[in-house]
Amino acid sequence: MSAAGATCDGGGACRTAAQECPSSSKGSATVTCDDFCQDPTGGTCSGTTAGACTNVSQGNQTCGKGVCQVTVPRCVSGSPNTCVPNSGAATTETCNNIDDNCDGTVDNGSFSDSYEPDNNCSSYKTLPTVGSDQTQTLNTMTVYGAGDQDYYRIYAEETDSSCSCCSFLCLTEEYQLNVTLTVPSGAGSYWFCTGDSCGGVDGNCTNVLAGQAVTWTWTLGGDCPGNDSYSRYFHIYPGNSPGYECTPYELEYSFVTGCF
């Protein structure tokens, strides 16, 4: 007979559950499981089976900013886990597309490239001269930080002693000056403007998208033979957001002899 079925005898005495079932040992009545990292184990906490908990995974959690950011499990061994940023990874901010100082903002230091200041026509930079059938490639300039704009002068000079002979009497020759801007990926877009003088540099502009390149080309006439030389001016500045980018853009320019 179960304890629930035990009844009082005629003398008014009642048997206890232990008296009625002396060989039975019941399990713990309750076991408290963590309500986030555990579930009660099925079939336990019943009859003679002690209560038990089953650990569950609640995925991962992320905390911290920049290089201090870490990702850890939400639960460890059935208990909530604390996420602690790796503050020891913080360093001085550098211009590298990374939040080095863990303040939540990428590349927010005081940076400039070696061509600064070149923010207006009065401070334009003259780039290395390009000679006959030569190419110059520069990839250390940046449009960074906020408000940065770059003005340049490119000087092309005849450095050979030959003549292309582009006329019947071989009195003229021609050149092509090609200047290409390649915008870094992730930069939004840059405006690429040019002119024969710095004051007129914004007379011809094109918008170059991130990761793409645009080339300006001039066909230039010269004397044959002669010591021909030419200058062109350029203005590069932010277009579509984000516009400013620590990654350098590339300028490539060539001075090609021939008849075009």
ABEGO torsion letter per residue (X at the ends): XBAAABBBBAAGBBBBAAAABAABBBBBABBBBBAAABBBBBGBGBEABBBBBBBBBAEBBBBEBEAABBBBBABBGGBBBBBBBBAAABBBBBBAGBBAAGAGBBGABBBBBAAOBAABAAABBBBBBBBBGBBBBBAABBBOBBGBBBBBBBBBBBABABBAGABAAGABBBBBBBBBBBBBBGAEBBBBBBBABAAAAAABBBBBBBGBBBBBBBBBBBBOBBBBBBBBBBBBBBBBOAGBBABBBBBBBBBBBEBX
